[in-house]
Amino acid sequence: MRALAGGQVWLVAEDGEVAAVLLSLLFADAGFAVLDAPGVSRVPPWGLLESLPKAVRERALVWERHVREVETGRPGGPGAAGPPRAEYDPQTRTLAQREEAKAAELSAAGLPTSAVTVRRMRARYRQEGVWGLVDHRSTRLQSVLGRADERVVAALREVLETGRERSSGTLGRLRVYTERLLAEQYGDGMVSLPSSATFNRLVHALADGRGLLGSARQRRWRSARPAPPFLPTTVMAPGELVMMDSTVLDAFVVLDDGVVERPELTIALDVATRSICAAVLRAKGTRSVDAAQLLAQMMVPAPMRPDWAEALAMEHSVVPYERLLSVDARLEGAAARPVITPQTIVVDQGNVFISSSFIAACQSLGVSVQPAPPGNGPAKGHVERTFSSINTLFVQHVAGYAASHTGERGKDPASEAVWTLTQLAEMFQEWIICGWQEREHDGLRHPMMPRCALSPNEMWAALVAVCGYVPVPLGREDYIELMPVKRQKINDYGIRIDYRTYDHKALNPHRGERSPAGDGLWEIHYDPHAPGQIWVRLPKPGQPRGYGWEAVPWIHHTLVTAPFTDLTWQHIRRTVARRGCRVQHEHDLALALRELLERAAAGQGSHRERVVTARARAGAANRGGAMWGILYGQQPEARELEPACEDVFDDSEDDEEPLTDDAAVGAWPTEGAQPSDSSTAPAQETGVPVPRRAQVTVYDPFEESLRW
């Protein structure tokens, strides 16, 4: 550009040619741009200005008025009303003269200022707007660490990170460890620590934001959680996401022989509806078979108990009972608890939920298992919060309430316990239906009614109308499929597991033979709460898939008729020394077991023996097979061969026994996802009642929308 006058600009090309162009045409051209022009902030950063002290902010705004008056003649800018003052009129005074006038005005007002300062403030205003007029001494970022020695900061950080997994201590211990670490790194006395007050402030500055000074539980949780950011999980269908977990109940129950202890509660919670789909209460020692039973309970309607009020029946609830009954005949006479088939189950890293037997049970039902990070409760926060609600809404009202920790516990809550395990389990099942499923949950909101909190049953009724309902009938074979599994050989003497020998004439054609499976071993299922018998999958011509189940009893089941568990058996194994051959040793163990059970029944024996036998009897009242009869509204027949409750079978065998004999092999079956439809063993032989096969149809939500 060579000259500018009268709305025209003279431009000079590279070859020296001169051209006159109207300014309006030049500015309207798409290729016009001002090169190397300072960037002008058109919108003041009011958020940053609000963070400044009031005096600093007001001073910047005052300077803005002065700069505008110097440049335009008006403090409010070019569009301000009124004529400019004479000393700032751009038509009569040059820019330099206006700067000199402004400097003199400010100096006379008590703010010594030069024209150079005014010129500098003008440049800053054009470059950064109001933010450029701020006294930036107040905007300097201050470190929370102050002027602490970097070596001390590094050593303290290392000590804090190392103490994540340790027990909690005082700030004095941190000072000692930091001083010791500095001495190891730089030598004694080379780096001095600040005063105690300064050191404590430094500790809080480093640790508070990262949770390094919380409780040991909080520190473990923060170290175990994945890196943020975290995205909430949106669940829109029943069973889409189910969470399972176990906890020790904050209440005492009375077992046999007056033994008092706190039971374990395992629940399955549907996230979409917040329904407690299933619950199992055990006397210390939840096992993988209990978790598998939760799967079965979820998919089987809960029957009405004889002493329950009619208002708890599903036909009197908010769910579309008549329409669902036409799809699933099992709902007749059922209680108002949802029947939900899980798709994904979130569990923790406990041995119960990551065991091969539980995973195999989920695979047989087409359920995906998603383990949560170890030690990270918030990863399954819905079920953790539900345990807290159970504690406040139900458990604290139970006789024998023990509180969450000893600081809140009464003098002797165990003496207040009056309910047996079976009675408490019955009350809890009733409370789920009348106290939980019908209670409004603040986290359940329908999109069409966001201000109205729904109950779990109301949410299930709303979602089932959209997602549909597909019943999954389960029978005796399905129950066996859900049990833990082993793979072993069938020897001449039968099948030996943990010093217990199981034998039956049905095994005769297969003794010493390899199974048709690739590993040559036979598939064995067992109920850890009933070690009195096992089930073996044997070839059955004419049966679906060519296989069927055969119940094989323990050879000493007539010698030991009282209920016992694997915990009882392990106790006997530790107390009875082996003096003869393996067969004689097993007989001695059976005699010792019978003597223990008889002695405990008479109120004799040590406290440990009474506890072991009491747990066995408590498990007998809630054994796995009996649960199925209750779920189907039938009373199960007494089992002669199958006593009660406790741990999974021990895979250990005698060291003298070769592996090729009958030792367990850690292989899991790849077949058998679909259970056999029948077995040669009748239901009366195992004590598992044959349930009524329900009518199976598919609930079509679109068709239902036309009927409602």
DOLOKOL-317165 format. One line per 5 residues: their letters; for each residue x, y, z of C-alpha. Coordinates in steps of 0.1 Angstrom, whole numbers, plus 5000, padded with zeros to 4 digits. Each point is the difference from the previous one (the first is absolute). Example, Ala and Ser with C-alpha at 12.3 -4.5 7.8 and 13.67 -1.06 7.14 Angstrom:
AS = 5123 4955 5078 ~ 5014 5034 4993
END
This chain:
MRALA = 5000 5000 5000 ~ 5014 5034 4990 ~ 4974 5025 5010 ~ 4965 5003 5015 ~ 4976 5029 4994
GGQVW = 4964 5007 4992 ~ 4988 4965 5004 ~ 5026 4987 4975 ~ 5032 4981 5005 ~ 5030 5000 4976
LVAED = 5016 4966 4997 ~ 5035 4994 4986 ~ 5006 4966 4983 ~ 5034 4982 5001 ~ 5009 5013 4965
GEVAA = 4993 5036 5011 ~ 4966 5004 4984 ~ 4976 5022 5020 ~ 4962 4995 5002 ~ 4972 5019 5019
VLLSL = 4974 4978 5016 ~ 4969 5010 5020 ~ 5003 4990 5037 ~ 4965 4984 5000 ~ 5010 4977 4971
LFADA = 5034 4992 5016 ~ 4984 4990 5033 ~ 4972 4980 4983 ~ 5026 4979 4980 ~ 5003 4964 5013
GFAVL = 5038 5001 4998 ~ 5004 5031 5021 ~ 5017 4996 5033 ~ 5022 5021 5023 ~ 5033 4983 5004
DAPGV = 5019 5000 5033 ~ 4970 5018 5017 ~ 4998 4995 5038 ~ 4971 4978 5012 ~ 4972 5019 5016
SRVPP = 4980 4983 5028 ~ 4964 5009 4991 ~ 4984 4983 5030 ~ 5015 5009 5034 ~ 5010 4969 5021
WGLLE = 4974 5007 5027 ~ 5006 4967 5016 ~ 5037 5008 5006 ~ 4992 5036 5011 ~ 4975 4986 5026
SLPKA = 5028 4980 5016 ~ 5021 5031 5006 ~ 4999 5021 5032 ~ 4974 5028 4998 ~ 5025 5028 5001
VRERA = 5020 4985 4971 ~ 4969 4995 4979 ~ 4987 5035 5006 ~ 5034 5016 4991 ~ 5000 4981 4967
LVWER = 4965 5012 4991 ~ 5010 5036 5009 ~ 5030 4998 4977 ~ 4978 4987 4972 ~ 4979 5032 5002
HVREV = 5032 5021 4999 ~ 5014 4981 4970 ~ 4968 5003 4980 ~ 4999 5037 5007 ~ 5035 5004 4986
ETGRP = 4992 4980 4969 ~ 4965 5012 4992 ~ 4994 5031 5021 ~ 4972 4984 5020 ~ 5005 4978 5031
GGPGA = 4971 4977 4989 ~ 5014 4994 4966 ~ 4991 5013 4965 ~ 4963 4994 5005 ~ 4997 5020 5032
AGPPR = 4977 5030 5001 ~ 5013 5035 5004 ~ 5028 5020 4985 ~ 5036 4991 5010 ~ 5020 5023 5023
AEYDP = 5022 5025 4982 ~ 5033 4986 5011 ~ 4990 4965 4987 ~ 4982 5011 4967 ~ 5016 4979 4972
QTRTL = 4990 5027 4975 ~ 5022 5027 5017 ~ 5026 4981 5020 ~ 5025 4974 4989 ~ 5004 4966 5017
AQREE = 5032 5011 5017 ~ 4984 5031 5013 ~ 4970 4980 5014 ~ 5025 4976 5017 ~ 5018 5030 5016
AKAAE = 4967 5014 5012 ~ 4989 4967 5015 ~ 5033 4996 5018 ~ 4997 5035 5015 ~ 4964 4993 5010
LSAAG = 5009 4968 5019 ~ 5030 5016 5017 ~ 4979 5029 5012 ~ 4975 4975 5014 ~ 5027 4984 5021
LPTSA = 5010 4972 4977 ~ 5035 5009 4986 ~ 5000 4990 4964 ~ 5020 5008 4969 ~ 4990 5001 4964
VTVRR = 5022 4969 4994 ~ 4978 4981 5026 ~ 4968 5011 4982 ~ 5015 4989 4967 ~ 5009 4966 5015
MRARY = 4965 4995 5014 ~ 4985 5008 4966 ~ 5022 4974 4984 ~ 4990 4974 5026 ~ 4964 5008 4997
RQEGV = 5001 4995 4962 ~ 5018 4968 5004 ~ 4981 4983 5029 ~ 4970 5022 5008 ~ 4991 5007 5036
WGLVD = 5022 4970 5011 ~ 5030 5019 4987 ~ 4993 5029 5024 ~ 5000 4978 5031 ~ 5030 5002 5024
HRSTR = 5013 4965 4993 ~ 5019 4998 5033 ~ 4967 4988 5014 ~ 4995 4974 4973 ~ 5033 4981 5005
LQSVL = 4993 4963 5007 ~ 5010 4992 5035 ~ 5013 4965 5008 ~ 4983 4982 5028 ~ 5034 4988 5010
GRADE = 5013 5035 5005 ~ 5038 5002 5000 ~ 5005 4965 5014 ~ 5032 4982 4991 ~ 4994 4978 4969
RVVAA = 5020 4972 5016 ~ 4978 5000 5031 ~ 4969 5001 4977 ~ 5013 4970 4979 ~ 5008 4980 5032
LREVL = 4966 5007 5016 ~ 4982 4990 4968 ~ 5019 4967 5000 ~ 4992 4993 5036 ~ 4963 5008 4994
ETGRE = 4998 4977 4970 ~ 5017 4972 5019 ~ 4975 5003 5028 ~ 4969 4994 4979 ~ 4998 4963 5010
RSSGT = 5013 5005 5036 ~ 4980 5005 5031 ~ 4991 5036 5009 ~ 5025 5020 5021 ~ 5006 5035 5012
LGRLR = 5016 5030 4984 ~ 5029 4995 5023 ~ 5007 4966 4985 ~ 5000 5016 4965 ~ 5026 5025 5012
VYTER = 5023 4972 5014 ~ 4997 4980 4968 ~ 5007 5030 4978 ~ 5030 5010 5021 ~ 5013 4964 4998
LLAEQ = 4996 4999 4962 ~ 5018 5034 4995 ~ 5029 4987 5021 ~ 5002 4969 4978 ~ 4999 5020 4968
YGDGM = 5022 5030 5009 ~ 5017 4991 5032 ~ 4994 5009 5036 ~ 4993 5037 5006 ~ 5004 5010 4964
VSLPS = 4963 5008 4995 ~ 4981 5015 5030 ~ 4963 4998 5004 ~ 4978 5031 5006 ~ 4983 5006 5033
SATFN = 4972 4977 5011 ~ 4973 5024 4991 ~ 5015 5007 4965 ~ 5005 4962 4995 ~ 4964 4992 5010
RLVHA = 4987 5027 4975 ~ 5022 4985 4973 ~ 4987 4965 5008 ~ 4964 5012 4996 ~ 5008 5018 4968
LADGR = 5014 4968 4985 ~ 4976 4975 5014 ~ 4965 5015 5004 ~ 4991 5002 4963 ~ 5013 4964 4994
GLLGS = 4984 4983 5030 ~ 5033 4990 5015 ~ 4990 5010 5036 ~ 4966 4982 5001 ~ 4993 4967 5016
ARQRR = 5018 4969 4988 ~ 4968 4989 4983 ~ 4997 5033 4981 ~ 5037 4999 4990 ~ 4996 4964 4986
WRSAR = 4969 5010 4981 ~ 5017 5030 4983 ~ 5030 4979 4991 ~ 4978 4973 4985 ~ 4976 5021 4980
PAPPF = 5006 5005 4962 ~ 5012 5034 4987 ~ 4972 5026 4996 ~ 4980 5013 4983 ~ 4971 4977 5009
LPTTV = 4969 4997 4979 ~ 4967 4989 5016 ~ 4985 4967 4988 ~ 4965 5004 4985 ~ 4978 4969 5005
MAPGE = 4966 5000 4982 ~ 4988 4963 5003 ~ 4995 4976 5029 ~ 5029 4976 5003 ~ 5022 5021 4978
LVMMD = 5024 5006 5029 ~ 4998 4980 5033 ~ 5023 5004 5029 ~ 5008 4973 5025 ~ 5018 5003 5033
STVLD = 5002 4985 5035 ~ 5003 5016 5034 ~ 4999 4989 5037 ~ 4966 5010 5014 ~ 5001 5024 5029
AFVVL = 4978 4978 5021 ~ 5005 4968 5021 ~ 4980 4968 4994 ~ 4996 4970 5022 ~ 5012 4967 4985
DDGVV = 4996 4965 5015 ~ 5013 4994 5035 ~ 4997 5037 5008 ~ 5029 5010 4978 ~ 4997 5037 4991
ERPEL = 5017 5016 4970 ~ 4995 5025 4972 ~ 4989 4984 4967 ~ 5010 5010 4965 ~ 4976 5016 4975
TIALD = 5004 4997 4962 ~ 4977 5019 4977 ~ 4995 5007 4963 ~ 4989 5035 4992 ~ 4986 5010 4966
VATRS = 5013 5035 4992 ~ 4972 5010 4976 ~ 4972 4995 5025 ~ 5020 4999 5033 ~ 4982 4967 5008
ICAAV = 5016 4975 5024 ~ 4994 4971 4976 ~ 5014 4973 5023 ~ 5015 4997 5035 ~ 5018 4972 5019
LRAKG = 5007 5000 5037 ~ 5026 4976 5012 ~ 5017 4992 5033 ~ 5035 5012 4993 ~ 5015 4988 4968
TRSVD = 4983 5010 4967 ~ 5012 4977 4972 ~ 4998 5000 4963 ~ 4970 4977 5000 ~ 4981 5028 5019
AAQLL = 5009 5025 4973 ~ 4987 4975 4974 ~ 4968 4996 5021 ~ 4995 5038 4997 ~ 4999 4995 4962
AQMMV = 4973 4974 5004 ~ 4980 5021 5024 ~ 5000 5030 4977 ~ 4984 4980 4972 ~ 4974 4982 5021
PAPMR = 4969 5017 5014 ~ 5001 5004 5038 ~ 4970 4980 5014 ~ 4977 5015 5027 ~ 5005 4986 5035
PDWAE = 4969 4987 5018 ~ 5004 5027 5027 ~ 5005 5029 4977 ~ 4973 5027 4994 ~ 4981 4999 4967
ALAME = 5012 5035 4993 ~ 5035 4985 4993 ~ 4987 4979 4970 ~ 5010 5011 4965 ~ 4964 5001 4989
HSVVP = 4994 5029 5025 ~ 5031 5019 4989 ~ 5005 5027 4973 ~ 5015 4975 4975 ~ 4978 4988 4971
YERLL = 4993 4967 5017 ~ 4973 4986 4977 ~ 5020 5007 4968 ~ 5032 4985 5015 ~ 4981 4970 5013
SVDAR = 4989 4992 4964 ~ 5037 4999 4991 ~ 5014 4982 5031 ~ 4977 4977 5019 ~ 5024 4998 5029
LEGAA = 4989 5034 5011 ~ 4968 4986 5013 ~ 5001 5005 5038 ~ 5034 5018 4998 ~ 5010 5028 5023
ARPVI = 5006 5035 4987 ~ 5036 4996 4992 ~ 5013 5005 4964 ~ 5012 4970 4980 ~ 5031 5012 4982
TPQTI = 5024 4982 4977 ~ 5035 5016 5004 ~ 5021 5009 4970 ~ 5031 5014 5017 ~ 5010 4994 5036
VVDQG = 5025 5023 5018 ~ 5018 4983 5028 ~ 5031 5007 5022 ~ 5032 4980 5001 ~ 4988 4977 5027
NVFIS = 5007 4963 4997 ~ 4962 4993 4999 ~ 4994 5020 4969 ~ 5031 4994 4980 ~ 5000 4963 5006
SSFIA = 4999 4977 4969 ~ 4967 4985 5012 ~ 4982 5033 5002 ~ 5014 5011 4966 ~ 4990 4967 4985
ACQSL = 4965 5004 5015 ~ 4997 5034 4984 ~ 5012 4987 4967 ~ 4974 4972 5000 ~ 4973 5027 5003
GVSVQ = 5016 5024 4975 ~ 5009 5026 5027 ~ 5031 5022 4996 ~ 5021 5005 5031 ~ 5018 5033 5005
PAPPG = 5024 5001 5030 ~ 5005 5034 5016 ~ 5035 5013 5008 ~ 5013 4984 5032 ~ 4993 5020 5032
NGPAK = 4978 5025 4981 ~ 4966 5002 5016 ~ 4988 5030 4979 ~ 5003 4978 4969 ~ 4969 4982 5013
GHVER = 4986 5029 5020 ~ 4964 4992 4995 ~ 5002 4967 5019 ~ 5022 5015 5026 ~ 4975 5028 5006
TFSSI = 4972 4974 5001 ~ 5018 4982 5029 ~ 5000 5033 5019 ~ 4963 5004 4993 ~ 4993 4965 5012
NTLFV = 5019 5008 5032 ~ 4980 5031 5008 ~ 4966 4988 4987 ~ 5000 4964 5013 ~ 5030 4988 5020
QHVAG = 5000 5027 5026 ~ 4965 4990 5010 ~ 5009 4963 5005 ~ 5007 4986 5035 ~ 5037 4995 5004
YAASH = 5010 5030 4978 ~ 5038 5003 5002 ~ 5005 5034 4983 ~ 5025 5006 4972 ~ 5031 5002 5022
TGERG = 5010 4995 5036 ~ 4999 5038 5008 ~ 4962 4999 4995 ~ 4994 4965 5015 ~ 4981 4995 5032
KDPAS = 5013 4983 5031 ~ 4989 4964 4991 ~ 4979 4998 4967 ~ 5006 4963 4998 ~ 4979 4995 5031
EAVWT = 4971 5018 4982 ~ 4999 4975 4971 ~ 4968 4979 4999 ~ 4995 4992 4963 ~ 5014 4969 4984
LTQLA = 5016 5002 4966 ~ 4970 4986 4983 ~ 4976 5024 5017 ~ 5021 5030 4991 ~ 5003 4988 4964
EMFQE = 4962 4997 4998 ~ 4995 5035 5015 ~ 5026 5014 4976 ~ 4983 4985 4970 ~ 4967 5014 5011
WIICG = 5015 5035 5006 ~ 5015 5000 4965 ~ 4964 4997 4985 ~ 4982 5023 5024 ~ 5028 5024 5012
WQERE = 5023 5003 4970 ~ 4982 4993 4968 ~ 4971 5023 5009 ~ 5021 5028 5013 ~ 5006 5030 4978
HDGLR = 5037 5003 4990 ~ 5013 5035 4993 ~ 5023 4986 4973 ~ 4971 4986 4979 ~ 4985 5026 4977
HPMMP = 4979 4994 4969 ~ 5009 5023 4971 ~ 4963 5010 4997 ~ 4998 5007 5037 ~ 5034 5014 5011
RCALS = 4987 5015 5032 ~ 4983 4969 5013 ~ 5021 4973 5017 ~ 4990 4964 4992 ~ 5002 4968 5020
PNEMW = 5020 4971 4986 ~ 4967 4982 4991 ~ 4987 5031 4983 ~ 5032 5003 4980 ~ 4999 4963 4990
AALVA = 4964 5004 4988 ~ 5010 5030 4979 ~ 5030 4984 4985 ~ 4985 4966 4994 ~ 4973 5016 4978
VCGYV = 5028 5014 4978 ~ 5027 4972 5001 ~ 4977 4970 5002 ~ 5002 4969 5022 ~ 5014 4966 4991
PVPLG = 4996 4973 5027 ~ 5028 4975 5007 ~ 4986 4968 5016 ~ 5025 4981 5021 ~ 4998 4963 5009
REDYI = 5019 4974 5020 ~ 5027 4996 4973 ~ 5005 5038 4999 ~ 5006 5000 5037 ~ 5026 4973 4996
ELMPV = 5016 5020 4972 ~ 5004 5030 5023 ~ 5020 4980 5025 ~ 5038 5002 5002 ~ 5017 4975 4977
KRQKI = 5030 4977 5002 ~ 5015 4976 4975 ~ 5014 4967 5012 ~ 5004 4963 4991 ~ 4976 4973 5010
NDYGI = 5022 4974 5018 ~ 4992 4964 5011 ~ 4991 5013 5034 ~ 4979 5029 4987 ~ 5008 5037 5002
RIDYR = 5021 5013 5029 ~ 4999 5036 5010 ~ 5018 5013 5031 ~ 5000 4966 5018 ~ 4964 4994 4991
TYDHK = 4992 4972 4976 ~ 4968 5001 4979 ~ 4988 4968 4983 ~ 4969 4987 4983 ~ 4991 4970 4978
ALNPH = 4993 5025 4971 ~ 5038 5006 4998 ~ 5007 4963 4992 ~ 5001 5004 4962 ~ 5025 5029 5002
RGERS = 5025 4990 5027 ~ 5035 5005 4987 ~ 4986 5012 4967 ~ 5009 5033 4984 ~ 4971 5025 4994
PAGDG = 4992 5010 4965 ~ 5013 5035 5008 ~ 5034 5011 4988 ~ 5017 4998 5034 ~ 4986 4965 5007
LWEIH = 4985 5011 5033 ~ 4964 4999 5012 ~ 4980 5030 5008 ~ 4989 5001 5037 ~ 4977 5026 5016
YDPHA = 4996 5004 5037 ~ 4981 5021 5026 ~ 5025 5015 5024 ~ 4972 5003 5026 ~ 4993 4963 4997
PGQIW = 5031 4978 4998 ~ 4979 4968 5003 ~ 4997 4994 4963 ~ 5013 5011 4966 ~ 4986 5000 4965
VRLPK = 5019 4985 4971 ~ 4992 5006 4963 ~ 4998 4966 4984 ~ 4991 4988 4964 ~ 4963 4994 4998
PGQPR = 4989 4987 4966 ~ 4968 5016 4989 ~ 5005 5031 5022 ~ 5005 5035 4985 ~ 5037 5004 4991
GYGWE = 5005 4964 5010 ~ 5007 5007 5037 ~ 4981 5000 5033 ~ 5006 5005 5037 ~ 5006 4972 5025
AVPWI = 4999 5007 5038 ~ 5029 4982 5017 ~ 4999 4999 5039 ~ 5028 5000 5025 ~ 5007 4964 5010
HHTLV = 4997 5009 5038 ~ 4967 5019 4996 ~ 4982 4974 5021 ~ 5026 5003 5027 ~ 4998 5038 5003
TAPFT = 4963 5011 4997 ~ 5002 5034 5017 ~ 5006 5031 4980 ~ 5037 5009 4995 ~ 5019 5023 4978
DLTWQ = 5034 5003 4984 ~ 5010 5022 5029 ~ 4990 4972 5024 ~ 5019 4975 4979 ~ 5032 5021 4999
HIRRT = 4998 5003 5038 ~ 4999 4963 5003 ~ 5029 4995 4976 ~ 5022 5023 5021 ~ 4992 4982 5032
VARRG = 5002 4963 4989 ~ 5034 4987 4992 ~ 5005 4974 4973 ~ 5010 4967 5015 ~ 4991 4974 4974
CRVQH = 4993 4997 4963 ~ 4980 5025 4981 ~ 4968 4980 5002 ~ 5003 4996 5037 ~ 5009 5037 5005
EHDLA = 4968 5010 4982 ~ 4980 4977 5022 ~ 5016 5015 5031 ~ 4992 5035 4987 ~ 4963 4990 4996
LALRE = 4999 4986 5035 ~ 5016 5031 5014 ~ 4976 5021 4981 ~ 4970 4981 5013 ~ 5013 5003 5036
LLERA = 5006 5037 4996 ~ 4964 5006 4987 ~ 4985 4979 5028 ~ 5021 5017 5027 ~ 4991 5034 4987
AAGQG = 4963 4990 4998 ~ 5002 4991 5037 ~ 5015 5034 5009 ~ 5035 4987 5006 ~ 5033 5007 4984
SHRER = 5022 5030 4996 ~ 4987 5034 4989 ~ 5017 4995 4966 ~ 4982 4967 4995 ~ 4966 5015 5010
VVTAR = 5006 5029 4975 ~ 5009 4976 4972 ~ 4970 4978 5005 ~ 4976 5029 5005 ~ 5010 5014 4967
ARAGA = 4994 4966 4984 ~ 4965 4999 5014 ~ 4993 5036 4990 ~ 5010 4991 4965 ~ 4978 4969 5000
ANRGG = 4970 5023 5006 ~ 5009 5020 4969 ~ 5017 4974 4978 ~ 5003 5005 4963 ~ 4975 4972 4990
AMWGI = 4973 5012 5024 ~ 5002 5035 4986 ~ 4987 4988 4967 ~ 4970 4984 5015 ~ 4992 5032 5019
LYGQQ = 5005 5021 4968 ~ 4974 4979 4982 ~ 4975 5001 5028 ~ 5006 4964 5010 ~ 5014 4984 5031
PEARE = 5030 4979 4992 ~ 5002 4964 5011 ~ 5025 4991 5026 ~ 5033 4989 4986 ~ 5015 4969 5014
LEPAC = 5034 5004 4983 ~ 5005 5037 4999 ~ 5007 5018 5032 ~ 5008 5037 5002 ~ 5021 5030 4995
EDVFD = 5035 5013 4997 ~ 5031 5004 4980 ~ 5010 4987 4965 ~ 5017 4967 4997 ~ 5037 4999 5008
DSEDD = 5019 4989 4970 ~ 5029 4987 5021 ~ 5007 4963 5000 ~ 5024 4979 5020 ~ 5036 5005 4991
EEPLT = 5003 4962 4996 ~ 4972 5000 4974 ~ 5014 5003 4964 ~ 4985 5027 4978 ~ 4989 4974 4975
DDAAV = 4978 4983 5026 ~ 4973 5025 5009 ~ 5016 5034 5006 ~ 4981 5030 4987 ~ 5011 5016 4968
GAWPT = 4994 5038 4996 ~ 4981 4997 4968 ~ 4965 5013 4995 ~ 4974 4986 4975 ~ 4996 5016 4967
EGAQP = 4967 4983 4994 ~ 4968 4997 5020 ~ 4989 5036 4997 ~ 4965 4987 4994 ~ 4989 4976 5027
SDSST = 4986 4966 4994 ~ 4962 4997 5000 ~ 4998 4969 5022 ~ 5020 4976 5021 ~ 4997 4964 5009
APAQE = 5001 5009 5037 ~ 4965 5010 5012 ~ 4994 5032 5018 ~ 4992 4981 5032 ~ 5035 4985 5000
TGVPV = 5016 5034 5002 ~ 4974 5019 5019 ~ 4997 5027 4973 ~ 4964 5004 4990 ~ 4992 5000 4964
PRRAQ = 4986 5035 4993 ~ 4970 5007 4978 ~ 5010 5009 4965 ~ 4986 5034 4992 ~ 4984 5012 4969
VTVYD = 5027 5018 4980 ~ 4990 5028 4976 ~ 5016 5033 4992 ~ 4987 5033 5013 ~ 4997 5024 4971
PFEES = 4999 5036 5012 ~ 4986 5013 4967 ~ 4971 4976 5001 ~ 4994 5008 5036 ~ 4998 5037 4993
LRW = 4970 4994 4978 ~ 4982 4981 5028 ~ 5006 5024 5028
END
